[in-house]
C-alpha cells in the first residue's frame, strides 16, 4: 500500500492561539526577557494577533526575535516549556482538529506537525497530539546557548521543501497526502500535496482556496488535549528540517505584557465545516 500523511500547521489550525503566545507568561517569569524588550515588541504583536502578518512583516519580526533570544540558555527554555506545557497548552486544541487527526490516524496516515515556531515548543505539543513527526524552526546553539542565527526557518517555501524531504524519508506519495493551514504564507505547503484544506483562513488564503477549489473549514471549539490524546511511548521522529528555535516566544510575551498593562491602565488602548477524511466521496477522503 502507498503510505500517506496528514500535514498540520499548528497555530490557529490545531491550537486556538499561537504556540509562542501561549508560552508568553512562563517565559516572562523565567527571566528570559526583560520588560523593556517586552514593551518594544508589544504594538507589533498586538497588530499581528489581530490581522496576522505578511511576508515582509514576518521577516522584520523574525530578525527582531532572533536578536532578542541571542544568549538564551537552551536548557532553561526546555525546562520552562516542559514544566508548563500541560497547564498552558492543554486547553487550547480545537476539538475539530482533534477529530480530524484521529480520523487520519484511523485511516493509516501518519500525522506530521509543520510549524514556523521553535521546536522546543512544537515538539512537546506534537507528543501530546500523538504526532509521528514534527518540522519546526531550528536555531544555532553554541555551548548550550542560542547564537541568534537561524539554521532552518520553517516558513513559506521552506515548509514545502521540508515536507518533500519528510515524504522521501517516510515513503509518502504527496499526491495522496493532506495538508491543513490558516495562513496565506503556507500556500507552498498546501500546493505541495494532493489534498489541501484551508482552516480558519486569513483573507489571502480564503481567496486562494476559492480560486483553487480547496475545502474551507472553520474550527472554533477548544478542548483539553489530555481528554483527547494519549502521549506516545517515545518521542516523535525528527525530520530533516526539525530543530530548535525559541524566538517566537518573545512575540507572545510582548502581547502578554501589553495585555497586563492595558488592564492596569498603564497603556492607552490601540484603537465552514467540510467533509471528513476517510469518506471516499469527500475531498478529504
PyMOL commands that set and color helices and strands:
alter all, ss='L'
color gray80, all
select helices_A, chain A and resi 19-22+24-29+35-40+42-51+55-69+74-92+95-106+119-129+157-170+174-176+184-191+203-212+225-228+248-263
alter helices_A, ss='H'
color red, helices_A
select strands_A, chain A and resi 5-8+93-94+110-118+133-142+145-152+178-181+195-199+215-217+222-223+237-238
alter strands_A, ss='S'
color yellow, strands_A
deselect
rebuild
show_as cartoon
